[in-house]
Amino acid sequence: MTVLAVNGSPRKGGNTSVMLGWVLAELEKEGFKTETFHVGGLEVKGCKACNGCAKKKDYSCVQDDAINGFIRKAKDAEALVIGSPVYFADITPETKCVIDRLGFVDLNNGNLLRRKPGAAVVVARRAGHVHSYDSVNHLFGITQMITVGSRYWNLGVALKPGEVNEDREAQETMSLLGSNMAWLLKKLKD
Ligand SMILES: Cc1cc2nc3c(=O)[nH]c(=O)nc-3n(C[C@H](O)[C@H](O)[C@H](O)COP(=O)(O)O)c2cc1C
């Protein structure tokens, strides 16, 4: 069983990647396997509102692309961590494509995400963190997931790739988030 992360940044080794790395390192330390789906920069599409997932009922979207592969994995995953940089005070379009399509397949296929822990991770130069954090948490709220927090909202302050390494509070927040998720996952297995 695996904790799946989504990186919605087109920058592969950027700040979102660093922050997700801090969360996942903590989970791995606690014995969990992790996998990251790097959707940022891929040419992906949003939900077409075709209701194909409601007709097929096989836990997948009719658009058979990289997001569909991720949706299939999400069904078997134990938890999700969704990371995005802030673009114009919101998540990136690729992150939104994942949320809309995963969310619609979930609602139309018997709630495959139900009671799984989920966490949002966001990074921005200056503003828009909380709105973007909320955008991700809306998925968790409507799919019966359990939202995991830390001692601050799960955010980092940085502009250039790797600059978030200078944000010590972000690192502490992400490590604690990973540790809280590991704790919850172990409790859920009891
Ligand atoms: C198109 C675009 C829009 C952005 N909008 C915002 C914004 O609204 N607020 C902000 O503080 N930073 C904004 N930024 C800066 C990024 O959020 C910041 O550089 C972040 O660290 C990028 O993360 P990454 O390295 O994971 O891609 C924007 C960057 C881009 C390319």
The ligand as an ORCA input file, in Angstrom:
! r2SCAN-3c Opt
* xyz 0 1
  C       2.004     31.847    -13.998
  C       2.496     32.087    -12.603
  C       1.644     32.673    -11.671
  C       2.064     32.901    -10.363
  N       1.189     33.452     -9.470
  C       1.582     33.691     -8.204
  C       0.668     34.245     -7.250
  O      -0.508     34.479     -7.498
  N       1.150     34.515     -5.999
  C       2.467     34.278     -5.660
  O       2.824     34.573     -4.547
  N       3.325     33.677     -6.515
  C       2.919     33.380     -7.780
  N       3.789     32.755     -8.657
  C       5.104     32.296     -8.165
  C       5.124     30.781     -7.834
  O       4.037     30.410     -7.031
  C       6.449     30.437     -7.115
  O       7.524     30.720     -7.978
  C       6.517     28.993     -6.632
  O       7.639     28.862     -5.788
  C       6.659     28.029     -7.788
  O       6.737     26.707     -7.301
  P       7.473     25.527     -8.133
  O       8.959     25.812     -8.056
  O       7.093     24.269     -7.469
  O       6.965     25.621     -9.524
  C       3.386     32.534     -9.978
  C       4.238     31.926    -10.910
  C       3.804     31.704    -12.202
  C       4.736     31.035    -13.201
*
